[in-house]
Amino acid sequence: MKADAADSPNPSQLITSKIATLGDWRGRLLARLRDLIHEADPDITEDWKWGTAVWTHGGLVCSAGVFKDHVKLNFFKGASLEDPKGLFNAGLDAKTTRAIDFGETDLVDESALRNLVRAAVAHTTSSGTKR
């Protein structure tokens, strides 16, 4: 018997569940990153693609992947963004994406991250790409 779509958890519930099941620093960090993303753009939409949290606003903005030793915040059009604070530290050779890998003891420059999310949203909404 196929589950009704109304019985399926929505993306926000899936992200909340992921945070809860981690139960360690990665869950706390993912929750904080989620909050910062929403602070940067209250109109951003949460989605769940490829088994991970994704945020969209007029197209794909960023996603968060959780690994054993880090949490990766990937910006889909990161190569097109200014990064004056040098937050990007992963995927620097990729053609379009850029990422920030956060380890357990890494500090989050919250102001710079909010600005980067705002820039990503502005780029996504101005370019008209819906991918």
N, C-alpha and C positions, 0 to 999 in steps of 0.2 A: 504494500500500500504506500503510495507516494505521499510525502508530507505536504500539507497545505502551506503556501507561502506565508500565511498569517502565523503559522506555528514556528517558522524559521526565525532565528535571532536576526535582528537588524545589525548593520555594520557597527554602530556604536556599542551595542551589547557585546559583539564579538571582541571589540577592542578592550572593553571593560573586563571581560572574561579572561582575555590574554594577560592583562595586567595582574589580575587576581591569581591566576595559576602560576605566574612566575614567582611571586612571593619573596623576591630578593631585591637587591639594588637595581636590577634591570627593570623590574616592574615599577619601582618608584621612579626611575629615570624616564621610562616610557610615559608614565602618568604626568610627569612634569613637562616633558616635551609636548605632550598632547595639550596641556593647559597653555603653554606658551604659543602654540600654533593658533589656538582659539583666541588668545589675547591679541595676537597680531591681526587676525581676521575673523571677527565674530560670525561672518557669513560663510565661512569655509564649511564644506560638507565632508563628513567622515564616510569612508567606504572601506570595503574589505576585498582586496584582490590579491591573487597569488599567495594566499595564506598569511597576509600581513595587513597592517593598518595603512590606509592610504587617505590622503586629504586632497580634495578637489575644489576648484572654484573656476568655472569656465574651462576646465581641463585639468589634467593631472598636475598637482603642485609638488607634493612630496610623499614619501612613504617611510615607515619605520620598521626595520628588521631587527629581530633580537637574536643574538648569537651567544655562544658560551661566555666569551670574554669581552663582548662589546655590544652596544646598541648603535645601529647605523641609521642615520637620518639621510635619506637620499632625495635629492632635488632633481626632478625629471629634466628640467631645462637649466640646470646649474651652471653649465659652461657659458651660458648667455648672461649670467648675473655678475654684477660687481660684488666683490667680497673684500671690502676694505679692512675688515678685522681679521682676515685670514682664517675663517672658520673651516673652510673646506680642507680636509686632510686625507681624503680617500677618493679614488676614481679620478684623479687629476688628469689622466691621459684619455679619459673617455670623450667621445665626440660631443655628446649633449648633456650627460648627467654629471653631477658632482655630489659628493657625500661628506658627511661628518661622522666619524667613528668616535663614540664616547666609551671610554673604559670606566671601570668602577670608581677610580679616584679623580677622573677628569672633572673640572669645573665647567659649568655651562655659562657662557657669556649671554645672559638672558636678553639684554637689550639688543645686542648684535644679532642674536638668533631671531628675535621678533622682526627686526629690520630686514633680515634675509628672507623671511617668510613673506613679508609685505612685498618685497621686490619680486619674489617668485610669483605671487598672485598677480601683481601688476603686469608682469611679463606674459603670463598665461592668458589673462583676460584681454590684453592688447593684441596678442598674436592671433587670437581667434582659433587656436588649435584645440580640438576636442578629444584628442587621443587619450 
